[in-house]
Each structure stands twice: as C-alpha cells, then as structure tokens.
Amino acid sequence: MITKSNMEFKPELIYVQFDKIKPIYSPVFTQTFMKRMRNTVKFHETFDLLLPVEKHPVKDEYILVGRYDVYSFIKDDGLLKEVPVVIEEYTEETLQFLKILRRLHNKGDASKSNKQSILNMLQLKKIPLSLILKKTGFTKQDFSNYNYNEDILSKYINTYTTEQTLNWIYKLKLEEDVKDFLYNRAGLPQGNAMRLTDEKRKFLQLFFIKADRFLELLPSQQIEVLANALNYKEIAMSFLQKQIDNFLD
C-alpha cells in the first residue's frame, strides 16, 4: 500500500561498487537466462542492469531486494565494478523478503501473448529476423514457438491451440491419422480434461523417449495408447486406488 510516509521517501538512482551489494538468499537461475544476457550484453542499458537495494543504516553496504537474476549475471560476468542501483527506504529483513517475493510473483508482463504482440508489430515493420535474434536474446528455436509452421493445416488452428504444441506435433515421426488425433486434442477448450496441454505434451515427450516398440503398433493402436497416455493421471490414480483396496480387502 502506498502511504504518505513512503511517498515522502525519495528513491535515489546512483552507481555503487558491486562488492558493496549484499544478497540475502541464494536463488537458482536457468542457464537460458544467463545465455540470453550474455548474447545481448553489448546492448544493455542502465535499466537492464538496474538493481533495487536498501542502504544499510550503519554498514557501508546495500541489501539486494530484487532482480537477483540480473545480480547473478553481473557477478558471473565479472566485468562491472560499479553498477546502477535504485536506493529504496530501509526496512528490515522480514519486509525485505516479502518485497523480494512480491517482485518474483508479480512479473505480469512477461507472458507469451505480450511477447507475441511485440513480435507481430516488428514483423509488420519488416524488421529482419536476424536483428530480432541479435538484440533480444531470442533463438531461432524460441522464435518458432511464436509462429505456426506454414505447413500446418488451418483447420487445426483455433483460439485454444498454441504454436509450440502444434509445431511439436508437426515434427513427430507419426502417421497423419495419429497426428490428426493429437492436433484435435490440442485444439480442445482450456479446462477440457481431454485437452493436450503443455504438461501432457511434456509427458508425451518423455513417453516417446522411454516407450519401446510404440512405432511398431498400427495407427489405430497408437491412438488408443496415446489416449490413455493423455489420461495418465486418472489411470495412475485408479491403479493406486485398486492397490490400496487390494491391501485392505
């Protein structure tokens, strides 16, 4: 809540020595993020590296209260001795952790739909793909998730489908009847228990790696197996319940 007291405090943007910034926990970061930061390092501006901190009232140090991913990149990169920070009002450890958690939870503009909108506008302006990849950290694989493969039939595409899932189905080494089954499942409304969701797609990716002799089945048999695979949670629950009942009977 914005109050009169914290409105009276004026955050200050300055540069400080990096080694004076003190993290208060150790998060985990994906190598994908670090790679994108490295790939775009020469395009970084002040905001890209700006760290929110609270100045300790006694010690000559600054408590890091957000953007731990950026802090970790700067630390690993090792090139910057001074970094831009915005100094916020000093609180105390509990409130600092709450502030960090709020900022982790509240990244509301990083959705795929927002990225898609910007990419669409860039495409309308005829911006070369090579420039987008160079300056944003996108890879060609990332970019493929924002555009349907041109060979995917329009009948499979609707407001419920995603580029990532349909492009994945397209690349599978399966008969067209089997792909048709998966395409249709991917196009079911959200909330439909029969829908091919991202979670189920990841399960199928593992299934195709682990399952033996699946490709030896007839297409109709493959579809039957895949229908069960897409219902794996219910099948597992039913199996476990039967095991419980057998123990108790």
Protein Blocks (a to p, Z undefined) as FASTA:
>chain_A
ZZfklmmpccddddddfklpccfbdcdddfklmmmmmmmmmmpcfklmoccddddfkbgc
dddfehklmmmmmmmnomambdcddddddfbfklmmmmmmmmmmmmmklcfklmmmmmmm
mmmnopafklmmmmnopafklmmmmcccfklcfklpcfkbcfklmmmmmmpccdfklmmm
mmmmmmpcehiakbccfklmmmmmmmmmmpghklmpcfklmmmmmmmmmmmmmmmmmmmm
mmmmmmmZZ
